[in-house]
Amino acid sequence: MPAQQTNAEAVALNALAWTLGDPARAQRLLDLSGLDVAELRARAGEPALLAAALGFLEAHEPDLLACADALGIPPSDLTAARAALETR
């Protein structure tokens, strides 16, 4: 697996974990995506789901910036990871 894909997946998984760490944000993700908890767990490694989770953060800039800060990366890394995952 190319390093860029591995990095995009790692960034997205960390961002998803951050998103799910806040109950209100997690519920908003579930509500907007139409997923339930079991489906989210089952599909957490899929590129499409990871890209959608990053898109969810991009749709609300304060969350995008807070997540990037928490992960210690620039927000552009989150958007680049989404773009990389969408091409898979």
Steps between C-alpha positions, in 0.01 A plus 500: 500500500648840403608720791259777397202261528619370836547854627158612373336206676690567822406869494137413430481235772649741753254769391212254527608404851520868591153558356353212697665622820233765542149356544319793337736505200479121469121513499504774237723282281264206539194715434644664190648180358200279568730240656441323826777411743527139381531601136756766584712243685469247218597750230757710689787379282333568166650787301156638410391517862829654610474761224142576605610543863763751389241672281279528807777690676563718197134598494539669841823697506518532880502119526758471223731746673448345845569152366815611320618672817428192712687277255790744469470532123403780263135501385627453145617151599140408578374630167786332314420171671136529394604566141738202502234269642240613248722392211513141623 
